Amino acid sequence: MRVGRRLLTVMTLILGAGLLSAGPSVAVTSNYGVAATLFDNAEQVFYRSSDGGIDQVVYGKTGWSQPTAVPRTAGTALSAPAVDVWRSGSELDLWYQTPNGGLDEIYYTAARGWVGPHEITGTAGTVTSAPGVDVWRDDTEIDIWYRSSDSGIDQIYFTDKTGFVGPHELTGSAGTATSAPAADVWRNDTEIDIWYRAPSGGIDQIYFTDKTGFRAPVQIAGSAGSALSAPTVDVFRRGTELDLFYESSSGGIDEIHFTDAIGFSPVDGLPRTTGSASSAPGAVVSENGTEVDVFYLGTDGTLRETYFTDATGWIGPLAPVPVPSPAPPPPTSTVTTTTVVTTPVNPPAPAPNAGPRVRVRLSFGWTWNRHGTRLRWVRAFRFPRRARLVVSCAGRGCPYRRLTAAGPGVRRLWRALERHLYRPGDRLSLSISEPGRATETVLVRIRAGALPKLRLE
């Protein structure tokens, strides 16, 4: 019998005290299309699951959650979902195409939990794609867009005063759409933009303001032939930049961004994504507007993430939710093992006159097998405000060589370490320094089929 091992081990390391402990958890997979947003102080990612429902994973203070099924959606979703947050951040809405070509909604509030799903009256037989959605007019109106039966773009909108209005087709859009639309609101809530894949394989835009009404579709110059999927869009840099992402013709993720200063940028592929994508992406701006996270489905059907900050550039692609090791063919069987480990780590004595040591409690969550190791999450407790974190990595699985951060950037740097597949033999060095205290350094050696080995210097 060949034994396959896949562990999730939680380590807690107290610098200056030398305690290392571990505990088990579980890994999961996902399928089909992706949408993402911020809600309840956490990143929320939704996708169409293998049972034709909607599944959800959440990234919060403790890292990525297990996926959970959105109640009562199994068998009701024919498309990827779209997501919005409104009512001053108290309500999350999901929208998707139903098997009868209608539009379903299910929404969540803390007071009521999940309500629905229910089909929007008058939409049956009109919807041929996943929807796009955005909230505007000072959080009082929801606009939903989707590809219609004549390959145009239909709109429905909702306010508490009017209820649902529509659907009606945008003038001039018939025959121009070959994908689901994406929507954004920007220019201080005065303009709404709709983006979609055109028959040429480029990206078309329609925009609306109260002053101009809807403008006819216009294709982004240089985008023809580049798009394999529907786009997604976010508003970045405090409302001054639009970022468009879509699956490229090379099976990666392409980006186009727009600012008033430069106009549309050339099409640019996200680093290391070529050949890795099999779906349209979803995007969300997080970390107080300083980070863009792009999610998509990999060629193996699993969730992938790549993210950007000005400090780190593009990191990834990563696997937020680790993939279980595939079962070997019969008659060989696989044994799944979990473990709890308590290992003392004795820090060296400080050099004479070195001053007191930096004291930080670090908690690591690992999953590993013979192919490599993933750092699921890192939590730092009582990290000194004036401390500086320097991380270096050496080895063939390293997504970076050296990263440095202090102050608010420390949290982003911790995230840069997470979810990447580190290869056996990779070595990480984490150094924490603080004025007036002796620097603490943690050395991590990635091993094949074993818990990473940690040592304090």
N, C-alpha and C positions, 0 to 999 in steps of 0.2 A: 504494500500500500504506500502510495506517495502522499505525504502530508503537506497540504498547502496552508500557510499561515497568513492571517491578516488581522492585525491587532490595532485597536485604538488605545493608546496609553496616555494617561494624563500625568504629567510630572509637575511637581511644585518644587521650586528651587529658591531657597532663601539665601541671598548672598550675604556672607559674613556669618551664617549659621550652619550652612551645609546640609540641609534636609532635602531629600529627593523622594517623592512618593508618586504612585501611579494607580490608575483605575480604568475600567473598561467602558466602551460605548459601542455604537453600531454605525455602519456605513450604508449609503443608499444611492440609487440611481434615478435619473429622470429621462423623459422622452418628449419629443416634438418641440413646439414653438415656445417663445419666451417673451415676457413683459416684466418690467421692473419699475419700482417707485420707492419713495421714502414714506413711511407711515409709522406712527407710534415710536419715533426715535430709532428706527431700524430699517435696513434695506429689505424690501419684500420682493421676491421673485416668483412669478407664476408661469406655468407652462401647461400645455395640453398633455395629459397623461395617457398611458397605454390603454386605459379603460374608457377613453373618450370623455373623461372628466377634466377638472382643473386641479392641479396640485400646487402646493406652496412651500417654499423654503424661506427662512428668515435669517438675516445676519444681524445679530445684536451684540450685547456686551460679552456674551459667552461664546461667540463664534457662530458658525452655521448650524441651524437646527436640522433635525430630521425632516424629510418632506411629509406633509400632511395633506389629505384630500380635502378640498373645499366641499362642505356637506351638500349632498343632493345633486351634485353636478355629473356624476358618472353616467356616461352614455348620452349626455346632452350637448357636448361640444364638438363641432365639426372643424373648428379652427383654433388657432392660437388666441389667447385672450388679449384684451387691452385693459389698462388699469388707469384710474384717476383717483385723486384724493381731493375732497372739497369740504364745505361747511366748516371752514377754519381748521382743517386738519382732523376733524372728528369722524369723517365717513370715508371709507374706501369702497370704490365701485369696480366691479369686473364686468366686461362685456365680451360676447363671443357669438360666432355664427352657430346656429342650430342645424340639425339634420334636415329640417324642412325649409331651410333658406331664410329663416327669420333671425332676429337679434334678441339674445337673452341677456338679462342683467341679474347679478346677484351682488348684494352690498353688505358691508360689515360696519357695525358701530360697537363700541364697548358696552353700551347699555343693552343692545338687542342681539349681539352676536351676528351670525350670518342670516340674512333674510333673502328668500328666493330659492332658486332662480325663477324668473317669470319672463315671458316673451313680450316685447314691446309691440303694442297693437299696430297693425297695418304693415308690419315688416315681413311677414311670411312670404317666401318666394322672391324677395327682392335682394337678398344678401348673397354675394358670391365670393366673399373673402373675409379674413379677419378684419375687425374694425380698428380704427384709430380714434383717439379721444383726447380732449383737453378741456380745461376749465378756464373761463375768462369772465369779463365784465365784473371785476372785483369779487370773484368767487360766487357769483349768483347764477351763472349759466354753464351747463355742460353741453358740449358739441360732440356728436358722434358721427364718424364718417366711415363709409365702406364702399367697396366696388360693387356696382349694380349689374343687372343682367345684360345691359348693353355696353359693358366695359366703361361706363362713366363712373363718377363719384357722387354718391348720394349722401345727404346730410339729414340728421335728426338733431333737434336741440331740446333741452329741458330747462325750465325754470320753475320755481315753486308757484309762480303766478299763472303760467300758461300750461303747465304740464308738458307732455311730449308734443312737439310740433314736427310734422313731416311724416315720411321721408319726401324729399324733393331733390332733383338732380342739379348739380352745378352746371350752369350754362357753358357750353363749349367743351365739356369733359367727355362726352360720349365717344367711345371708341379709342380713348387715349390711355386707359389704365390696364396694365397687365399684372398688377399686384394689389395687395392691401395698401391703404394709405397710412401715413403717419401725420401727426399734427403737433404744432407748437403755438404758444402764445408768447409774444415778446413786444419790444418797444413800449415798455411800461403799460402793458395790457391793452394796447390799441390796435394790434395786428395779429391775425391768425393766419398761419401758413399750413398748406396741405401739400404733402410730398408723396410721390408714388413712382413705380417703375413704368416707363413708357414702352411701346412696342419696339423701339430701337435699342432697348436694353440700357437706356439712359434714365436719369431722374428728372421728372417734371415737377414743377411747382405751380400751385394756384394760391393767391393770397387775398385776404379780405381786410378792409378797414371800413368803418362807418362812412368815411368820406368818399372812398373810391368804389365801394362794393366789391364783388368778386372780379378779379382780373383773369383773363384767359390763360390757359396752361402755357408755360414757357419751360423749355428744357435747359438744364444747367450745361453750359458749354464744356465740352470735353468729357462728358459723362457717358455718351453713347457707347453701348457695348460693354460697359463695365459692371453693370448690376445684374446679379442672378436672382435677387430676392427683393422683397419689399424693404424700404428703408425704415430706420428709426431715427429720432431726432431728439436733441436736448439743447437747452439754453445754458451757456457756460459764461464764466468770467463776468459775473454780476450783470447778466443781461446784455452783454455786448457781443457775444459770439454764438452762432448757431453751429452745431456739429451734427452732420448726417453720417450714419453708418449703415452698411448693407453687405450682404454676402456678395463677394466678387466672382467674376468669371473664372478665377483661379482657385475658387473654393476657400478663399480667405475672407477677411473683413476689410473693406475699403472705407475710407473716410473722406468727406468733403466738408470744409468749414467755411463760414461766411462771417465777415465783419463789414461794417460800413466803410472802414478805412481801406481794406484791400479787395473787397468783393469776394467772389467765390475762389477758393484755393483750387489747385489741380487735384485730381484724384490721387490719393495716397493710400497704399496698403498698410495695415497695422502690422508691426514687426512680429514675425514668427507665427502668423496665423495662416499662411498659405497652406491649402490642403486640409485644414483642420475643421472647417465649418460645414454644417449641413442644414442650416436654418437661417431665417432672418434673425437679426440680433435685436436685443432690447438694451436701452441705455438709461442711466440715472446719474445725476450730479449729486455728490455726497460730500461729507467732511466740510460742512459750511461753505460749499461752493468751490472748493479747491481741488476736487477729484472727480473724474469722469469714469464710471464703471460701465463696461460693455459686456453683456452676457449673450451667449449663443449656444446652440447645440452642436456638439462635436460629431465627427463622422461615426463614432460608436454610440451615438444617441445620448451622451452624457453632457451635463451642464459644464460650460467653460466660461471663464471670466478673464478679461484683460482690462487693466485700468491705468489711468494717466494722472500724474501730477507734474507741475513744473519742476519740482525737486528731483523726481525719480525718472521722468519720461515714462514710456510704456513698460509696464510690468506684466508678464504673462506670455501666453495664456496659461491659466491655472485651472484646477478642478476644485471649485468650492466644496462640492460634495463628492468625496472619494468614491471610486468605482470598485466594487467587490472583485476579487480575483476570479476569473472565469473558471467554472468547474471543469476538470479534466474529463476526457471521454471515458465511458465504461470500458473495462470493469474497474478502472482506477477510481477511487473516491477521494473527496476532499474533506479534511477535518478542519473546522473553524475553531480557533483557540482564543480565549481572552485570558488576561493575566493581571494580577495586582502585584506591584513590585515596590518595595521600600529599600532604597539604597542610600547609605550615608555618603556624603561627599565632604571630605575634610579640606577646608581651604588652607592654603599655606599661611604661616605666620607672617604678619606684615614686617617689612624691613624697618630697622631702627629709625625713629624720627619720621616715619612715613605718615603719621597722623591716623585718625580713625578711618575705618573702612567705609565705603559706600554700602548702605543697607537698602536692598530692594528685594521684594519677594516676587519671583517670576513663576508663572504657571504655564506649562507647555502641553498641548494635546497632539499626540502623534498617531498616525496610522502607518503600518509598514508591512512589507512582504519581501520576497527575495529580489524583486525587481527595483525596489527603491522605497523611499520614505517620504511621507507628506507631513508637514507641520500644519495641523488643522487650525490651530489658533495659539496666540500668545497673550497672556494677561500680565500686566505689570502693576503691582500694588505698592502704593506709597513711593512712586517714582519721584525723586527730588526735582523740584521745579528748575533748579539751575544745572541739572545733570545733562550730560551729552552722551549720546549713544552712537557707537561706531560699529558697523557690521561688515565683515569681509567674508568672502566665500571663495574657495579654491576647489576645482574639480569640474568634471565634464557636465554635471547636472546643474551648475550654478547659473541663475538668471541674471546675476550681477557680480561684480568683483568687490566693490567697496561702496557702502552707503553711510552717510553721516546725517544726524539730525539732533536738534535740541528744541526745547519748548514744545509748541503745538505740533511740530513735525515728527516727534517721536512716535506718536500713535500711527501715523501713516507709514513710518518705517517698519514698525512691527508688522503691519499688514503686508508690506512688501515681502516679508519672509514666508507668509502663509500660503498653503495650498499647492505650491510648486512641488513637482516630483524631484526630490534630491536623489542622486545616484549613489550606490555604494562607493565609498572612498572619498566622497565630498567632505570638506572640512569647513565648518563655520566658526568664526570668532566673533563674540559679542562682548564689547568693552563698554563699561559704564563709568564715566568719570564725573567728578564734582569738585569744584574749588575747595581746597582745604582738606580733602579726603583722598585716601589711597584708591587708585583705580581698581575695579574688579573686572576680570575677564573670564568669560565662560567659553570653553572650547568644546565644540560638538563634532563628533566623528560619525558619519553615516555608515551603517554596516549593512551587509546583505542578509536579509531574513532575521534581523535582530534589532532590538531596541537601540536607538542611537546612544553612543557613549558620551557622557558629559564629564568635563573636568574643569575645576576652578584653578586659575593661576593667580 
